[in-house]
Amino acid sequence: MPTYKAPVEDTMFLLRDVFNIARYDNLPGFADATPDTIEAVLSEGGKFCEEVLAPLNQIGDREGCKRATDGSVATPKGFKEAYKQMADGGWIGLSSDEKYGGQGLPFVIGAAMNEYMSSANMAFAMYPGLTLGACRAIRIHGTEEIRNTYLPKMIGGQWTGTMNLTEPHCGTDLGLIKTKAAKQPDGSYKITGTKIFISAGEHDMAENIVHLVLARIEGAPEGVKGISLFVVPKFLPKDDGVGERNSLICGSIEHKMGIHGNSTCVMNYDGATGWLVGEENRGLPAMFVMMNDARLGVGIQGLAQGEVAYQNAVIYAKDRLQGRSIAGVKNPEKPADPIIVHPDIRRNLMTMKAINEGGRALMIWIALQADLLSRSPDEKTKQIADDYMGILTPILKGVMTDLGFQNAVMAQQVFGGHGYIAEHGMEQFVRDARIAMIYEGANGIQALDLVGRKLPKDGGRAITAFFNEVSGFVKENEADEKMKSFVGPLGESLKHLQGATMWFMQNAMKRPDNAGAGSYDYMHLFGLVAIGYMWAQMAKAALAKKNGNGSAPQIDAKLMTAKFFVERMLPETGAHLKRIQSGADNLMDMPAEAF
Amino acid sequence: MPTYKAPVEDTMFLLRDVFNIARYDNLPGFADATPDTIEAVLSEGGKFCEEVLAPLNQIGDREGCKRATDGSVATPKGFKEAYKQMADGGWIGLSSDEKYGGQGLPFVIGAAMNEYMSSANMAFAMYPGLTLGACRAIRIHGTEEIRNTYLPKMIGGQWTGTMNLTEPHCGTDLGLIKTKAAKQPDGSYKITGTKIFISAGEHDMAENIVHLVLARIEGAPEGVKGISLFVVPKFLPKDDGVGERNSLICGSIEHKMGIHGNSTCVMNYDGATGWLVGEENRGLPAMFVMMNDARLGVGIQGLAQGEVAYQNAVIYAKDRLQGRSIAGVKNPEKPADPIIVHPDIRRNLMTMKAINEGGRALMIWIALQADLLSRSPDEKTKQIADDYMGILTPILKGVMTDLGFQNAVMAQQVFGGHGYIAEHGMEQFVRDARIAMIYEGANGIQALDLVGRKLPKDGGRAITAFFNEVSGFVKENEADEKMKSFVGPLGESLKHLQGATMWFMQNAMKRPDNAGAGSYDYMHLFGLVAIGYMWAQMAKAALAKKNGNGSAPQIDAKLMTAKFFVERMLPETGAHLKRIQSGADNLMDMPAEAF
């Protein structure tokens, strides 16, 4: 059975040494969150993930969710109890508003905990994850009455949340939504329609399920401008509990490649009672709050699956005896050397390690921006944070889910034939990780969002700030003998990214397909530069520690991994640039019927 | 349900126009195999795959194989009947020796048919695939008595074959094999031991199963030099049928990520009767015959899964309406345009198309080398063919299985959320394709075989011949205005490959880990050059056809796909070279305990 150890030490290196979280102690929620407190919280949370959630991961995969003919869904054995334990421990509302029963800690702490939960049991972690996304939409767009009705229950874990966007004929293109909302004299609405792929749509772990549903009010304009957001609970709220059953039902559950422990439902609404969240016909912007949260969460899932897969590959590589080191026998008393002596096994392990630790840094950086955006009193700080979240969210989602899946595949490969057998659990990581590239906007959509919307926004303000920050860091450190080998290649790769950005500016206006044709490569090029920037900062922090306390093995490992990233992963940026510059002809010239 | 159409037209373009198979009509078996005959055979075979095997693919995945307590294994519904139909149609022995009941057609025809079968139903195609590999080992190393006993039955489909290498503690490192063979007075051996991951190890489709088993004769030297090969049938042959049950049993079947229709068995040998194949202690070289066959077959599986996944992604991309073309509405009468209008969808489709058609060309080229090796009367021709097979087999296996899996993942991505749902069948292609990267030597082993064994062999004779052939083609065509854009970049990428080869020569002697550290990138760099060479030849053949008969849409499509490959895939070779040249330090410096 696979194991899991929450990487609390690495998270703390980022929070303490790289991003110096103590400097934000003037912000609400940060004052109490000293590094020592954070470490204590994360250690406790990590233990919960290791001891309670991880052992349920394979069980969840094997048993899956089962729907009865009455539409109820049974979750795998142990899920219900674990959910209660998580709720009772206050883990769901770690970073939620204290006003509604949360613990008010910085978002970045919740994000770190989210990584641990998603590593331990991705299918399980989706239940609280979706709940928190729904909470955020309600808190920002809901009336005070709706907030008071739903938030404390959801944050407390008695109720869970979902998001209902997709319909059989539309996923990406939400303008095609057909679900209808009919206004009632009492101000509520009757919702009618079918939604598919609804994660956590029905289950037995909570007393109520709060669906946020996109629908079209009768007479609303066509397309995305006629879509509204509604809160549609499974049971209508009553007093401090639940009353009547609403007219909605889980029509079936999907048979999926993975995340079997999460019930993915077809939801049928048959005149179900719902209430408007936000303004009429402004449902999409309201839902986007939830989607952005969800996209960060999905990026974290990519990281999380890559991390847990890596950890198990390392254990196997140290344990499995096969062949001899080409550089001389390492294990003469045994019939063979452990496979970690082989350079190609290490290529796999180092790749995973560099992506995981670099991706974790990127995730922590973005989460800190989210905190600055919601908690800083300074408008300029908020604006920069908002800009960065805009360009970095599609990067985390699109790049870290691609790389997380790639990591899971690599980790499985280290196991050889044993990786293909279910009992070792490695193939589950691959199957589970696969969905993260697809849902909450398939990664091709993330790339389009980045290139088509986020880049040109506000005259390119966000990307310009990012370029300035990275090139500033490069300049500041290029004279430092010990930093040169890191920031030199980073500067080269940054030039590739700037070159690609320039190419879009010059070529996408005259032919919009030129942007679409290069968007995916651009997203990955950007991701490499962003993660490379993280590695340069981590190298700097590691060197500072080394100058201080002398050398600890983890510090040397950081520097070696930074070197690996620079030498073996950054070279890819040049190839991305060439592909982008090849333009749209080599994609668009082919007549559709010739495929 | 997914569909499949055998790409007979593309195979024929390769055989007729690119490789001009008619020029070999002086070789045995080729004389009767005129292009028209081949086309008729492949069309008929393709139809069998489309109509009989493909409809059983999802059934095989869902039902899987079931073992009863007596050790017998039931294959999925319909497999038994389909196997009989395949045997009766003579499809198993298409390229087998007429002396033993085969049809004696060129190997290349069997390889093409193997692609179609593996596309239609990979799990099913493994049963005849392994049988043919076993036949080849018996034909080359078995006595005439053993040949006469086994080959006609296996080629006729009454009996099937397996290969038994792996044991619980050893896969790659066969020197560790523990299975024992005790010589009996009558010249037979008693085989005792446990083998795992035995594909097609037990099933209900044939009257007998012929296991080729690696074991150690009592008193044999340690390591790989003490391993012998045995034929160990499930039932002892008797008269023209089967007699007594042998002492071997399927102990359990593995629960795997995919290829559920193929039974992967733990085989327990308890003093089972077997007969030596080849010489004592020379089992590994004898088994290598089978492994090389199997490696080609596995490379074909990668291609095959990528092809069938691609075909279904194309259908979906033309059918699914979502969003509007950024270059202007294409489908005004419908609520949205088909997603094939979007450049990023086309990036996926073009990538798959370029890999499939390029990979198919490579496969056909290698298969023709196999024919030259076994059928040419000319020693020089045979030697070149043998050299090429040596270096190109690990390329086809290692590169085409990586790319085939990547294609399956891309095709699944085109389906969005629907790709993650079992009913559409796309996730099965991903799960099935995944094993091809692992078995018959994990791809890391293919890379080591290429760099450590095949490159230096005979003073680098094979790689030198390959370099000369490709650079000769580049020189011959670079002055041609229409060929320049293809051979120019190919020449650049060839220089990267030559640079990497030179780097190994200069750096691997002083530090062997430098070879291992670059082997995987080298394999893929080589693969890109080899497939790029195929594309340049296909472009040349397409241009020749264009000058002849005027322009057909397929011919233009070939040229567009060649352009795509050159512009979007060849740029990767520079990144591979940089990674190779970064050497072993960035992999080997990390202490094992720091991972």
Contacts between the chains, C-beta under 8 A, distances in Angstrom:
chain1	res1	chain2	res2	distance
A	166	B	417	6.6
A	169	B	321	7.6
A	170	B	322	6.7
A	171	B	322	7.0
A	171	B	416	5.4
A	171	B	417	5.8
A	172	B	322	5.3
A	172	B	323	6.2
A	172	B	416	6.9
A	173	B	321	7.9
A	173	B	322	4.4
A	173	B	323	4.8
A	173	B	336	5.6
A	176	B	322	7.8
A	176	B	335	5.7
A	176	B	336	6.4
A	196	B	417	7.8
A	197	B	417	4.9
A	254	B	421	5.2
A	254	B	422	8.0
A	255	B	421	6.7
A	255	B	422	4.2
A	255	B	423	6.9
A	256	B	420	5.4
A	256	B	421	6.0
A	256	B	422	6.7
A	256	B	427	7.7
A	257	B	420	5.2
A	257	B	421	7.9
A	257	B	422	7.0
A	257	B	427	3.8
A	257	B	430	7.4
A	257	B	431	7.3
A	258	B	420	7.8
A	314	B	595	4.6
A	317	B	595	7.6
A	318	B	592	6.1
A	318	B	595	7.7
A	321	B	169	7.6
A	321	B	173	7.9
A	322	B	170	6.7
A	322	B	171	7.0
A	322	B	172	5.3
A	322	B	173	4.3
A	322	B	176	7.8
A	323	B	172	6.2
A	323	B	173	4.8
A	326	B	452	7.8
A	326	B	512	4.3
A	326	B	513	6.2
A	326	B	515	7.6
A	326	B	516	5.8
A	327	B	511	7.4
A	327	B	512	5.8
A	327	B	513	5.1
A	327	B	588	7.8
A	335	B	176	5.7
A	336	B	173	5.6
A	336	B	176	6.4
A	338	B	592	7.6
A	340	B	592	5.2
A	340	B	595	7.2
A	342	B	444	7.8
A	342	B	516	6.3
A	343	B	513	5.0
A	343	B	516	3.5
A	343	B	517	4.1
A	343	B	519	7.6
A	343	B	584	5.8
A	343	B	587	5.1
A	343	B	588	6.4
A	344	B	444	4.2
A	344	B	447	6.5
A	344	B	448	6.7
A	344	B	516	5.7
A	344	B	517	7.6
A	344	B	519	6.0
A	344	B	520	5.6
A	345	B	444	7.1
A	346	B	517	7.8
A	346	B	587	4.2
A	346	B	588	6.6
A	346	B	590	7.3
A	347	B	517	6.8
A	347	B	520	6.1
A	347	B	587	5.7
A	348	B	444	7.7
A	349	B	595	5.6
A	350	B	586	7.0
A	350	B	587	5.7
A	350	B	590	7.0
A	353	B	595	6.7
A	405	B	409	7.8
A	409	B	405	7.8
A	409	B	434	7.6
A	412	B	434	7.7
A	413	B	437	6.6
A	413	B	438	6.8
A	413	B	442	6.4
A	413	B	443	7.3
A	413	B	444	7.2
A	416	B	171	5.4
A	416	B	172	6.9
A	416	B	438	6.1
A	416	B	442	5.3
A	417	B	166	6.6
A	417	B	171	5.8
A	417	B	196	7.8
A	417	B	197	4.8
A	417	B	438	5.8
A	417	B	439	6.2
A	419	B	438	6.7
A	420	B	256	5.5
A	420	B	257	5.2
A	420	B	258	7.8
A	420	B	434	6.9
A	420	B	435	5.4
A	420	B	438	5.7
A	420	B	439	7.9
A	421	B	254	5.2
A	421	B	255	6.7
A	421	B	256	6.0
A	421	B	257	7.9
A	422	B	255	4.2
A	422	B	256	6.7
A	422	B	257	7.0
A	423	B	255	6.9
A	427	B	256	7.7
A	427	B	257	3.8
A	427	B	431	8.0
A	427	B	434	7.6
A	430	B	257	7.3
A	430	B	434	7.2
A	431	B	257	7.3
A	431	B	427	8.0
A	431	B	431	7.5
A	434	B	409	7.6
A	434	B	412	7.7
A	434	B	420	6.9
A	434	B	427	7.6
A	434	B	430	7.2
A	435	B	420	5.4
A	437	B	413	6.6
A	438	B	413	6.8
A	438	B	416	6.1
A	438	B	417	5.8
A	438	B	419	6.7
A	438	B	420	5.7
A	439	B	417	6.3
A	439	B	420	7.9
A	442	B	413	6.4
A	442	B	416	5.3
A	443	B	413	7.3
A	444	B	342	7.8
A	444	B	344	4.2
A	444	B	345	7.1
A	444	B	348	7.8
A	444	B	413	7.3
A	447	B	344	6.5
A	448	B	344	6.8
A	452	B	326	7.9
A	511	B	327	7.4
A	512	B	326	4.3
A	512	B	327	5.8
A	513	B	326	6.3
A	513	B	327	5.1
A	513	B	343	5.0
A	515	B	326	7.6
A	516	B	326	5.8
A	516	B	342	6.4
A	516	B	343	3.5
A	516	B	344	5.7
A	517	B	343	4.1
A	517	B	344	7.6
A	517	B	346	7.8
A	517	B	347	6.8
A	519	B	343	7.6
A	519	B	344	6.0
A	520	B	344	5.6
A	520	B	347	6.1
A	553	B	591	7.0
A	553	B	593	7.4
A	553	B	594	5.5
A	554	B	594	7.3
A	556	B	594	7.3
A	557	B	590	6.3
A	557	B	594	4.1
A	560	B	586	7.2
A	560	B	589	5.4
A	560	B	590	5.2
A	560	B	594	7.7
A	561	B	590	7.6
A	563	B	585	7.9
A	563	B	586	5.4
A	564	B	586	4.4
A	564	B	587	7.3
A	567	B	578	7.9
A	567	B	579	7.4
A	567	B	582	4.0
A	567	B	586	5.1
A	568	B	579	5.0
A	568	B	582	5.9
A	568	B	586	6.2
A	571	B	574	7.7
A	571	B	575	4.4
A	571	B	578	4.0
A	571	B	579	6.0
A	572	B	575	5.2
A	574	B	571	7.7
A	574	B	574	6.3
A	574	B	575	6.6
A	575	B	571	4.4
A	575	B	572	5.1
A	575	B	574	6.5
A	575	B	575	4.8
A	578	B	567	7.9
A	578	B	571	4.0
A	579	B	567	7.4
A	579	B	568	5.0
A	579	B	571	6.0
A	582	B	567	4.0
A	582	B	568	5.9
A	584	B	343	5.8
A	585	B	563	7.9
A	586	B	350	7.0
A	586	B	560	7.2
A	586	B	563	5.4
A	586	B	564	4.4
A	586	B	567	5.1
A	586	B	568	6.2
A	587	B	343	5.1
A	587	B	346	4.2
A	587	B	347	5.7
A	587	B	350	5.7
A	587	B	564	7.3
A	588	B	327	7.8
A	588	B	343	6.4
A	588	B	346	6.5
A	589	B	560	5.4
A	590	B	346	7.3
A	590	B	350	7.0
A	590	B	557	6.3
A	590	B	560	5.1
A	590	B	561	7.6
A	591	B	553	7.0
A	591	B	557	8.0
A	592	B	318	6.1
A	592	B	338	7.6
A	592	B	340	5.2
A	593	B	553	7.4
A	594	B	553	5.5
A	594	B	554	7.3
A	594	B	556	7.3
A	594	B	557	4.1
A	594	B	560	7.7
A	595	B	314	4.6
A	595	B	317	7.7
A	595	B	318	7.7
A	595	B	340	7.3
A	595	B	349	5.7
A	595	B	353	6.7
